[in-house]
Amino acid sequence: MGGIRLEIHIKVCNNSHMATNLALDDHLIEEARRAGGHKTKKEAVTAALDEYVRRHKQMRILDAFGTIDFDATYDYKAERRRGSHRAHAHSRS
């Protein structure tokens, strides 16, 4: 496996970036670049990381299915009206 040393920038809080050196498979990174239509290896890696994070977040949401109780009688519109009346009462105090 021919690896390359590639400096990538990983998004962290508030769009700050940290430089990271990775040994990546030349063929795999090039295949990812072409498959995604990316101009650079950095674009391909950033897109892959973004997709990886989104997919794992989606999996956590799917894992929550069936664990939350459903109340068919719950009236969210009535709760909103009730909540807005409370907000008005507090603002008059």
C-alpha positions as CSV (number, residue, x, y, z in Angstrom):
1,M,0.0,0.0,0.0
2,G,1.7,3.2,-1.1
3,G,0.9,5.9,1.4
4,I,1.3,9.6,0.9
5,R,1.9,12.3,3.5
6,L,-1.0,14.7,3.1
7,E,-1.6,17.8,5.1
8,I,-5.3,18.3,5.6
9,H,-7.3,20.8,7.5
10,I,-10.0,19.5,9.7
11,K,-12.9,21.7,10.7
12,V,-13.1,22.4,14.4
13,C,-15.2,24.9,16.3
14,N,-15.7,28.3,14.7
15,N,-14.1,27.3,11.4
16,S,-10.7,27.1,12.9
17,H,-8.4,24.4,11.4
18,M,-5.6,22.3,12.6
19,A,-3.0,20.8,10.3
20,T,-2.8,17.0,10.4
21,N,-0.3,14.8,8.6
22,L,-1.8,11.4,7.5
23,A,-0.4,8.5,5.5
24,L,-3.2,7.8,3.0
25,D,-3.5,5.2,0.3
26,D,-2.6,6.9,-3.0
27,H,-5.1,4.9,-5.0
28,L,-8.0,5.3,-2.6
29,I,-7.6,9.0,-2.2
30,E,-7.4,9.5,-6.0
31,E,-10.5,7.3,-6.5
32,A,-12.4,9.4,-3.9
33,R,-11.3,12.6,-5.5
34,R,-12.5,11.4,-8.9
35,A,-15.7,9.9,-7.6
36,G,-16.7,13.1,-5.8
37,G,-15.5,15.4,-8.6
38,H,-13.1,17.1,-6.3
39,K,-10.3,19.2,-7.7
40,T,-8.0,18.5,-4.8
41,K,-7.2,15.7,-2.3
42,K,-8.0,18.1,0.5
43,E,-11.5,18.7,-0.9
44,A,-12.0,14.9,-1.2
45,V,-10.9,14.2,2.4
46,T,-13.0,17.1,3.8
47,A,-16.1,15.9,1.9
48,A,-15.4,12.3,3.1
49,L,-15.1,13.4,6.7
50,D,-18.3,15.5,6.5
51,E,-20.2,12.6,5.1
52,Y,-18.8,10.3,7.8
53,V,-19.9,12.6,10.6
54,R,-23.4,13.1,9.1
55,R,-23.9,9.4,8.6
56,H,-23.0,8.6,12.2
57,K,-25.3,11.3,13.5
58,Q,-28.1,9.8,11.3
59,M,-27.3,6.4,12.8
60,R,-27.7,7.8,16.3
61,I,-31.1,9.2,15.4
62,L,-32.2,5.8,13.9
63,D,-31.1,4.1,17.1
64,A,-33.5,6.4,19.1
65,F,-36.5,5.0,17.2
66,G,-38.7,2.9,19.4
67,T,-37.2,4.3,22.6
68,I,-39.4,7.4,22.8
69,D,-43.0,7.1,24.1
70,F,-45.6,8.4,21.7
71,D,-48.8,9.9,23.1
72,A,-51.5,10.1,20.4
73,T,-53.6,12.4,22.5
74,Y,-50.9,15.1,22.8
75,D,-52.0,18.4,21.3
76,Y,-48.9,20.4,20.6
77,K,-51.0,23.4,19.3
78,A,-52.8,23.6,22.7
79,E,-49.4,23.5,24.4
80,R,-48.2,26.3,22.3
81,R,-51.2,28.4,23.1
82,R,-50.8,27.6,26.8
83,G,-47.1,28.5,26.6
84,S,-47.8,31.8,24.8
85,H,-50.4,32.8,27.5
86,R,-47.8,32.1,30.2
87,A,-45.2,34.2,28.3
88,H,-47.6,37.2,28.1
89,A,-48.5,36.8,31.8
90,H,-44.8,37.0,32.7
91,S,-44.1,40.0,30.5
92,R,-46.9,41.9,32.3
93,S,-45.5,41.3,35.8
